[in-house]
Amino acid sequence: MQPLSQAEAVARAALVQVHSYHVDLDLTGTPSGPRFTSTTTVSFSCREPGAATFVEVKAVDVDLARLNGRDLGPAATGPGAVAGGRLALPGLLAANTLEVRATMECTNTGEGLHRFTDAEDGEVYLYAQSFLDDAARIFACFDQPDLKAPLRLTVTAPPPWEVRANGAGTRVGPGRWEFAPTAPLSTYVVSLVAGPYRVWSTTHDGVPLGLVCRRSLAPYLDAQAAEIFEITTGCLDHYHELFGIRYPFGKYDQAFVPEFNMGAMENPGLVVFRDELVFRSAVTEAERERRAVVIAHEMAHMWFGDLVTMRWWDDLWLNESFAEYLGTRVTAAATRFADAWTSFAVGRKSWGYAADQRPSTHPVAPDDVADTARALLNFDGISYAKGASALRQLVEWVGDDAFLAGLRAYFTAHAFGNATLDDLLAALARASGKELTAWSAAWLRRAQVDTLRPEVTLDDDGAYASVEITRTAPADHPAERPHRVGIGVYDSAPDGAPGPVTLVRRVLVDIGASPAGGRTAVPQLVGTRPGRLLLLNDGDLTYAKIRFVAGELPGLGAALAELADPLARAVVWAAVADAARDAEWPAADYLALAARALPAERSVAVFEDALRFAAATVVDVFLPERDRPAARAALAGACRRVIEATAGTSGLLLAAARGLVWCAGTSEVDELRGWLTGRGVPAGLVVDPDLRWLVLDRLVVLDAAGEAEIAAELDRDRSTRAAEHAARSRAAIGEPAAKARAWQAATEDRTTSVRLVAATAQGFWRPEQAGLTAGYVDRYFADMPPLAAARSPHAVRQVAAAAFPRYAVEARTLAVAQETLSHGDVGQVLSRVIVDAADDLRRALAARELHLRVGGVR
């Protein structure tokens, strides 16, 4: 389908104003097949009568296209008439009515109207996903964010089905539903769910609340509904307090749906979540916290994105950066997850740092986004985590009261309309009395990340004689970013007795927008004794890479193990991981630190993220094959120490048990087999379905299980998630025939759902099987361009990323990737996937070179 360009969107918005949509959907045939009928009536005006424009409609067949009572003729109807996804509208009047009746097709890619058959109950479930430009797969529309209009929906569905949509709905007859007209909406947030869904309902502060999921997950959601409602109501109350504007869209349903591409989608009145967030197995408190953050994030969009919508996708940060920032802030303030900023610092923010340092980096608020295809690529760690971090820094600069006052003025001025970066900054400037043009240029219009390094000298008594902070920006991305940053001095007990490492002194420093390499003196610390750690960005107030005083590095692992503050530990863990990624710190040193500090880590979120990076990146990618067994054994030993020291059913026990499985070698095979039969299971650990699949997958990689065991487990667990686990594990079987089948499924299957295809691709590459899969490296670069040409952008993004040969850490792999990119015909989505993955390969090669140069695992 032809993407919509920014120039086309600007021209169309200048020409037309949309007044209303009436969409009628007939879903009665979807239980037996993928097709449905969509009838749309659009009322719109034209500022230049006689001009022409177009609507988007991605249909199998159009059998009626009538503009102002006039049939648009054979060119507009019949199969293939709108093959490019556009219906031309010539000869417009000042006031216009368009009627389009079309046959549409459900997808299995999470785009448009997704159709899913539940393996457990055999029922069909539908949900609509209109993002980013897929509303036209459901109804004919002007599919751009600044042509907002009220929408009235009517639906005919099988009589037993439940149907939910953006507006409040009424069942007016068997299978017939009518929904109240919405407030003005952008087309990309129009949604519905339809099927034999279960619903939980309550009301809070006058707002009707609902939870929705498919029947096979109902027992699990029934047990978790009280927690989700508690988080929802707490967040809703807090947003009302922050913004002074009540939730503006009537009811608030939250639907958990299968095979969803993203974490969630902010459709007003009907937020949609991936249904993995309905937990069917034991999870850690960190995973519950992440669900709470997602709930708070999507609720923030009710104001940032739905009430006030960006004019075009170049202002995506007005949606995602604000929702990311507020989602974490409100979770920490309004729910029991008070340490949400700690999880953000070690997890989400690291995602932002990684994305911002790749060749594909872009500003938080780019000057332009050429078209919708380019817009899709900007849904990344920069638009989310970096943008949220920049907002946290902005709050430090202007003050929280001024920040909130500016937001309230912004909402009031642009309610139910569209706005831009300049509109928001003007509101914040008026509220704070500060000029924000320079701040915006440095933080929002410039890509990449600064590095802050401490330089210290000591006096004769061993105290600081001077402390200076150097700020550098990458040479190819110069910027003059100001930073307000905390600097903490941490030490243990003065008498040297055993005890925690705690904050001795903290100062807040403004690092000016000086040229690259500029220095900022910190006179407040002169005369202070150094302690065991000088921590830049203490409190994690800014977005910058940090480094440590050189003399502190040898003792950093011990200091980290005894550091009391979880947020400080998160900042340290993120910094040492970044130094390892930059090949500034040897992989062996990172692993030594991890083996020392992980057993003492008390934050489950920090433990999970640090262990994941250590195992999946440092061991599996940064180390050569010969050094991996010893490294895995060291990490497995750290996990075992946590298991032995952890009583009951704490999240640390589960996180450490998962880590032990990830790092298991041949010596752990009998132990893992025992867990599957109930033998030798650590006290308090429940080997439930998801943990069983994790254990089985590791046994497959270790050649201790195969197809027979996978089939038996799939017979035991017939759920949808089990099907994904099985696809992943079957792709990991270490036999040439199994690899051939998996590769064919990943690259040629066009009928299976994209989620299952991506699971197969994820399971294919394993670091232990490099020899077996070596021949598929070239095949990736040969097979992906045809796949990219044949599949939708979302499918390409998922499958191409999962199928990349990430463990083929060789210069030749990097060379083939660059050669593929040089052809220029691979498409924007595949190109972005390869650019990012190739950069990870380049970093891995540099890390291996450093590892070998310093002598390997120590």
N, C-alpha and C positions, 0 to 999 in steps of 0.2 A: 504494500500500500504506500502511496505517496505521502511522505511526511508533510505537515503543515509548516511553512516557513514563518519566521517572525514578521517578515515584510508582508506576507499575505494576511497574517492575523491583524496587523496594524491597519492595513487597507480595508479589510472587511469590517473591523470594529468602527472605522470612520464612516462606513457606508450604511450599516444596518444596526438596528436596536431590536433585540428579541424581547417580546412581551410575555409569551407563555408557551408552554408545551402541554399537550395532552398525549400521553403514550398509553396505548392499549396493547397488552401482550396476551397471546393465546399460547399457553404452555401445556395444553392437554395432551399433545403428542410426545412430550419429552420423556415420559417413562419408558417408551419403546424405541425412541430414536433421538437424534441430536437436533432436530429442526423445530423451529417455532415461528409463529407469525407475529410481526410487529407492525402496528399501525400508529402513525405519528401525525399529529396536527400541530403545526407551528404557526404562531401569530407573530409577525415582525413588521417593522417599518423600515423604509428606505429613505435616506436623506437626499438621494439623487434619482428621482423617478426616471425610468428608462434604462438605468444601469443594470449590470448583470453581476451575479455572485454565484456561490455554490454552497451546498451543505454536504457534510460527510455522511455516507451510509455504506457500511461494509456488509453487503448482503449476498446471499446465494442467488436470489431472484427478486426483481422489483416488478410487481404486477399492477401497481397504481402509483403514478406520480402526477399530481395535479396542483398547479399554481394558480391561485385566484380563480378557481373553477375551470381552468383550461388545462387539458391533458398536455403533458410535455412531450408526448409523441414517442415513436418507436425507439429513438435514441436513448430514452430515459427508462425504458422498461424492458423486461425480459432478462434471461440469464446473460450475465456478462456485461450488461448495460453500464454498470458502475464498477467495472473491474478495477479501476484505480481508486475506488473508495470515495468518489466525488460525484454529486449530481448537480449539473449546471442549472442555474436559475436565471434565464434571460428575461428582459423586459419587465423589470420590477416596477410596482406601483408605489405610491407613498405609503399605503397600508396593504399588507400582504398576508395571505393564508396559504400555507403549503400543506398538502396531504400526501403522505407516502405510506403505502402498504407493501411490505417486503417479507420474504422468507429469509430468516436468519439461521445461523448454525451455531449450536453450542460448541465450546472448545474443551480441550483437556490440557490447556496451557495456562490456566489462571487468568485469561483475558476475555473480556466480554462476558457472556453468560457461560460460566463453567459448569459442566455436567459431570457428576461423580456417582458411581455405583458402589455402595458400601459392601465390602466383602462379607461383613458379618450378618447383615439383615437383608441383603439383596435389594435394598431400596435405592432409588435415585434421588439425589440432592442437587439443587441448583443454587448458585449465588452469582450475582452480577458484580463485575469489577470493571469500572469505567476508566480508571486511571490508565495511562496518561492521556492517551487519545483513542481509547477503546470504547467509549460510549456509543460510537457509531456502529459497533458490532451488535448493539441492542436496539437502538432507535436512530432515526435520521435526525441530525442535529448540527448546529454550528459549534463545532467541537474545539473551543478555545476558552481559556479561563475568564476572559473579560467580557464575554457575552452571556451574562448571568440572566436567569429568568425563573419564575415559579414553574413548577412541574406538577401536573395532576396525573396520577397513574391509576389505571384499571387493569386487572389481571383476571384471566380465566385459567384455572389450574385444576388438576384432579381434585375432586371434592374432599378427600381426607387430608389434603395438604394444608400446612400452615404457610402463610405468605406474610412477609414483613418487608417494609420499604422505608424510605426516608420519612414520609409523613405517617400520621396515625391512620390505621386501616380498619375497615369494617367488612365482615363477610356478609354480603347482601343476598346471597343465594348459594346453592350448592356449587362450590368451586369458584364462585364469583366474588372478587374483592374490589373495593373502591377505597382509594387513599386520599386523604385530605391534601389540597394543594400545598406545596412547600413554600417557604420563603424563597427569594431569588437564590438559585444555586448555580455554580459552575457545573458543566456537564460531567467533569471528571470525578465528581463525588456523588453522582446518581447511582443508587444501588437497590437491590432487593435480594431476599433469600426465599426460596420456595422448595418445599418438600415435606416429608413427615418429620419435621424438626420438633424437638421438645422446647418448651418455653417456661421460664421462671419469671414471675412478675412481682414488683413491689412499687411503692411510691416514696419519694423522699423530698421534702420541702416543696411539694407541689409538682414535682417532676416525675412522670411515670418512668420506671426503670424496667428493663427486660434483659434476660439472658437467654441465648438460643444455642442449641447444638443438635447434632444428629442423635438418633435414638441409641446407637451403640455406645456413645460417650455419656449418655444421660446419668448413669449411676455415679460416674466420677464427678461430673459437674454438680450433681445434687449434693455431693459431699463438700464441694468447694464453693458453692454459690454464696454462702454467708460471708466468706472471706472476700470474694470478688465484690459483692455489694458493699461491704464495709470500706474497701479501698475506694470504690466508685463514689460513695457518698462523702467520704472524707475529702477526696480531691475536688468534688463538685463544690462543697462548702468553701474550700480554700480558694478556688478560682473566683467564686463570687466575692470573697473578701478582697482578693488582690485587685480585681478588675473593676469592681463596682457595677458590673453589667451582668445580669443574670444570663444563664444559659438560654440561647435565643431560638432553639429549634423544637420546642415542645417535648416530645418523649425522647428517651435515651436508651435505645436497645444496643446490646453488645452481642454479636453473633460469632460463634466459633465454627469455622468452616474448613472443609478438607482441601488439601493441596493448594493452599494459598501461597502466592509467590513471595510475599513480604511478611513482616511481622504482623502488620495490621494496616487498616486503611480508614481514614477519618470521615467517612460518609456521615453527614449530620443526621441525627436521628437513628442511624443504623451503622454503628462502627463494626467493622468486620475484622476478625482476628484469625490467624492460623490456629487450627484446633489442637496443635501440639501444646498450646498453652492451657488446655484442659489436661492436667497431669493424670496419667493412668498408672504410673509407677512412682516410687519414692523419689523425691527431688530434694535438693539442698535449699536452705533458706535463701541463698544467693539467687537460685532460680525463681523462687517465689518473689524475691525483690525485683528481678528483671521483668516479671509479669506485671508487677505493680507499676513499674516505670513505663511500660508500654501502655497500660491503661491511662496513666496520667499524661503521657505524650499525646495520645489520640484525643484526649479531652481538651488539651491545650489547643488543638487544631480547630475546635469549635469556634474559637475566637480568631486564632492565627491561621487563616486558610479558608474557613467557611463563612464566618461573619464578614471578615475583611480578607479579600483574596488578592494575591499577586496579579498584576496585569498580564505578565508573560513570564515564562519559565526562567528568565535571567534573574528574577527576584525570588527564586525558590527558597532562599534563606529566610524570607519573611514567613514561610511555612515551617520548614524543617529545622532550621537553627533555633527558632524560638520554641518549637515544640520539644526539641531535644533538651534545651536549657530548662524550660519550665517543667518538663516531665520529671527530670531529676530533682529540681528544686522542690516541687510540690510533693513528690514522694517522700523526700527527707523531712518535710515540714508537717505533712498531714497524715502519714501512715506510720506503722511501727518500724519501717525500714529507714531509721534515722541516719544510717551510714551510706546512703545512696551515692553521695559524692565520692566516697572511697571507691566504690565499684566503677563509677564513671572514670576516675583517674587512672585506674589500672586496665580497664577494658575498652570502653568506648573511645576514650581519648587516644589510646594507642592506635586504634583504628584510624583516627584522624591523622595522627603523625605519619603513619605508614603511607596513607593515600597522598598526603601533601608533599612527600619527598619523592614521589614517582615522576617519570617524564610526563605523565598525563595530568599532573596537578593543574589546578585552575583556581581562580579567586573564589572566595565565599560568595561574592556577588559579582559575577563576570559582567563586563560591559555589554555583551550581547550573547544570545544563544540562538544560533542560526535557525534551528528547526526543532521539531519535537523529537526526532531521532537523537539529536545532540543533547536535548534536555534529559533524556533517559539516562545518559551516561553520568550526569551530575548528581544522581542520587547515590552519594558515596560518603565516605568518612569526612570529607571536607564540608559538604553542605550540612551534615548532621553534627558531628563531634567538634570539628574545628569551629564551625559557626557558633555552636553553643558555648565553647570556651571563650570565643571573642566576646560574646554577650556577657559572660561572667566578668570579663575584664572591663567591659563597658560599665557595668553596674558599679565596679570599684571606682571608676573615674567620675561618674556623674552622681553617684549616690542612689540608694535604693528608693527613697521617697520620690526623687525626681524621675527616676526610671519608670516607676509605676504611674506617676502622674502623666508622663508622656504617653504611655500605652493607653491610658483611659481616654485621653484627648484624641488619639489616633483612632480608636474604636468608634468614638462618637462621631468623628468627622467622616468616616468612610464605611459606616455600618451597611451591610448588605451590598457593598460595592467593591471596587478594586482600588489598589494603591501600589505605590512603588517605594523603593529605597529612600528617595528624596522625601516622600511624604512622611515616613516614619522618623527619619532623622530630624526633619523640621519640627515635629511634635516633641521629640526628646530635647532638642536644643531650646525650644521655648520653655519647656518645663524646668530644665536645669540651668539655663542661662549660660551654657557653654557652647562654643562653636565646635561642631563635630565633623566638619568637612575634612580636615587633615587626619583625624582619627579614622574616619571612614575610608579614606584613600589608602592609609597604611594597613588597616586590618581587613577590610572587605574587598578592596580592589587589587590587592597584591597577593600573589601565591607564595607558597613555601613557608618555612618556619625558621625563626631565629634560634641560635644556640647561646646559652648563657653559661659562662665558666667563671669559677672563683679563682682569684689569685691573692695569696696571703703572704705576709712576712711576719715574723715573730720578734718580739723584743727580748732583752736579756733574761727576763723573768718567764719567758715562754708564753706570754700573752700576745694577742694580735697587735702588731705595730701598724699594720695596714691591711685592709680588706678592699679589694676592687672586683667589680663584676665586668667582664667583657661581653659585649653583645655583638654577634656576627650573624649576617644573613648570607645565604648562598650567593656566590659571585654572579651566577646567571639569573638571580631573582633578587636584586638589591631592593631593600625597603628600609624605611626609617620608622620602625614601630616603637611606640612608647610602651613600657611595661610597668605596672605597679605590682611588685613582687614581694612576697615574704621571704625572709632569710632566718633560718632557725639554727641555733647552736644546741646540740643534743649531747648529753653525757650521762654516765652512770653515777652511782653514789660517790660523793666526794672522798670518802675514806677507802674507796676501792672495793668495798664489800659487794658480793653478788647482788644483783638487782636489775630492774629495768633501766633502759636508756630512755631518759625523758628530756623534755624541753627545758633548757636552762634560760635561754633568752631568745626572743623573736623580735625582729624589727621589720618595718614596712618601708620599702625603698622604691622611689620612682626612678626608673631607668629611662633617660630621655631618648628622644628620637634622634640619636646621634648617628653619624655615618658608620658603616660597617667597621667593626674593630674598635668602636668607641668604648671608653672606660667610664664606669661610674664608681666613685669612691663611696664607702660605707663607714663614715667616721663613727657612727653609733656603736660599732663593734670594737673599736680600738680600746685596748685594755682588757677585753674579755678573754678568758682562757679558752683554748680551742675546743676542748671536749673530744668526743669520739666521732662526731659527724657535724659538718657544716652543710646544711641542706638548703639549696636554692629552691625557690618556688614552694617554700613551706606553706601549707594551706591550699596549694594548687590553684592559685588565683589567676595565673596567666597561662598562656599557650606558648610554650617554648621548650626546646630540648635543654636539658641541664646536664652538667658534668660535676665531678667531685674534685676536691683537693687531692692531688696525687698521693700524698703521704697517707691518706685515709683508705685507699683502695685495698691494701692487704688485709685490713681488719674489717672491711665493709660487711662481709658475711656474718661475722660474729655480732657486729653492731646491729645489723638488720634483724637478726634472730632475737635480740633483746629490746628492740625499739618498741615502745609501748603504744604509740599513737598509730592507729590503722591507716589514716590518711597519709601520714608521713611514710609509712612502709609502702603504701601504694605508689607514692611519688618515686621512691627509691627503686622499687621493682621495675616500674616503667622506664626509668632512666637507664638502668643497667641493661635492660632488654634492648633499648634503642642503641646503646653503645655497641652491643653485640651485633645488631643488624648493620651498623655502620662499619663493622670490622675495625673498630677502635679498641675493642676489648676482646681478648681471645675467648672462643667458645668454651675452652676448658675452665677458664676463670669464672665464667657465668655458671657453668655446671657445678663447680666447687661451691660457689656462693649458694646455689639452689639446694644442693645436698645439705649444706650447713643450716640454712635458714628455713627451708620448707617445713621441717618437723616442728618448728616453733611458731609457725604462722597460725594466727587465731582467726583471721577473717577468711571465711569460706570463699568469698568472691576473689580475694587476692590470691589465696591458695590455688584455686581452680585456674585462674588466668596465668599465674607464674608457672605452674606445672605444665599447662598446655603449651606455653611457649617453649619451655625447656624440652619437652618430649617431642612435640610435633615440628618444631623449627630447628632448635639448636642440635638435638640429637639426629633427627631424621634427615635434615637438610644440610646443616653446617658441618657435620662430621663425616669423614670418609667411612666406608663400610667397616674397616678394621677396628675402628675405635667405638663403634656403636654399642656392642654388647656390654662392655664395661660401663659405659655411660648410662645405659638403660638400667643396668644392675644397681648403680648408685642411686638413681631416681626411685627405682622400685624399693630399695632399702629405706629411703626417706619416707615413702608412702607407708611401708610396713611399720616404721616407728610411730607414725601418726595413728595407724590402726590399733597398735598395741597400747597406745597411751590414751585412746579415746573410748570412753564408756558410753553405753546406751545407744541411741539412734541419732546422734548428732549429724549435722550436715558435713562436718569434717570427716566423719567415718565414711560416709558415702563417697565424698570427693576423693579421699585417699584410696578407697577400694577401686574406684574407677581408674585412678592413676596407676595403681598396681597392675590392673588389667592392661592398660595401654603400654606399660613398660615391661610386661612379662616376657621372659625368654623361655628357652626349652626347659630350664630347671623348674619353672612354675607350671608346666603343663599338667602334672598330676594334681596340683592344688586347684587349678581352675576347673579341671574335670570334676573334682570333688564338690566344688561349689554348685555345679549343675545338678548334682544328686543329693545335695544337702549335707555333704561331708566336709568338715573342717571350715565351715563358714564362720567368720569372725562374729563374736557376740554382738548382737544388736543390728547386724546387717541383714536385710531382707533381699534375697535373690529373686527379684520380681521380673516381669517380662522384659523390660528394657535392659536391665542389667544382665539377664540371661543372654540376650542377643549380643551385648557387648563382649561378654566372655566367649561366646561361640565364634564371633568374628575374629577375635584374637587367636583362638585355637585354629581356625582355618588358615590364617596367615602363618602360623607356626607348623603347618602341615599335620596338625593333630586332629583335624576334623575336615569334613568335605560335604559333598552333596547329600549323602544319606542323613547326616546330622542336621543339615539345614532343612531338609524336607520334613524330618521328624519334628523339629521345632516349629516349623510353619504349620504342621498339623495340630500342634499343641496350642499355638497362638494364631488365630485366623483373622487378626485385626488388619486394618489398613496399614498401620505402622509396621506390623510384622512383615507385610509385603515389601516395604521399603528396606527394612533390615535384611530380608532375604536376598533382595536384588543386590545390595551392597556386598553381602558376604559371598554370594555366588560369583561375583566378579573378582573376588579375592582368591578364589581357588587356584592353587599353584600348578595348574596343568595347561599345556598349550591349547587343548580343545576348549577348556573353560574360558580362557582369555579370548580366544577367537569369537566365541559366542557373545561374550560380554562386549567386545569392541563393536561387533556388528549391531548389537542392540543399542549401544550408545550413539552410533553414528548413522544408522540406517532406519531405525524404528520410527515410524511416523504415526502409529496408531496408539501405542501405549501412552499413558499420561506422562507429561514432561517430568513430573516429580519422580516417577519410577525410573525414567531414562537417566535423569541426573544422579539418582542413587547408584545406578549401575556404573556410571562414569566415575563417581567418587570412590567406589570400591576397587576400581581397576588397578590404579597405580599404588604399589606398596614398596617402601624402601627395601624390604627384605627380598623383593622379587625383581631387582634391577636387571639381572641377566635374562630372565624370562620375558620381560616386557621391552627390552632394548629395541627390538624391531618395530615397535609401535610408535617410537618417537617421530620418525619421518612420516608415518601414516597420519599422525595427528595433523601435521601441517598440510598434508595432502587432502585429508577428509573434511577438515573443518570449513574451508571456504564453500564447498558445495552445500554443506549443512546450513551455513549461514545464509546462503541464497534462498534456501527452501523453507526455512523455519522463521517463526516470529521473533522479534527482538528479545522478548522475555525468555523464550526457549533457548535462543542462542546464548544469551548471557549465562544462564544456568548450566547448560550442557558443556559449552566450550570452556568455562572456568573449571568445572569439575573434571573434565577430561584432559586438561593440560598436563604434560609430563613433568610434574614439579620435582620429582626425585631424580630426574636425569640431569644431575648437576655437572654438566660438562660444557666446555667452551663450544663444542660442536652444536649442542642444543641451542645455545644462545645465537650462534651464527645462522642456523636454519630459521629461527624465529625472526631475526632481522631480515633475512632474505624474503621470507613470506610477507612481511610488512612492506618491503620495498616494491612489491607488485602493485600495490595501491588499489586492488580490486576485491579486498576481503570484507568490505563493509565497515561501518563505524563501530558497531557493537563488537564484532570479532576482533577488530583492530585494537580496541581498548582492552579487551581481555588479554590479548597477546602482549601488548605493551606493558601492562601491569605485571603479568606473570614473568615476562622476560626480565623486568627490573628485579623481581625477587630472585631470579636465577643469577643475575649479575651480582647481587649482594651475597648470595650463597657461595659463589665462586670466590669472592673476596674474603669471606669468612673462613673458608677452607684453606685458602692460601695462608692467611694469618695463623690459623691453627697449626698447619704443618710447619710454618716458620718458627713458631715458638716451642715446638716439640710435642704436639699432640696432647692427649689426655694426661693430666698430671695427678 
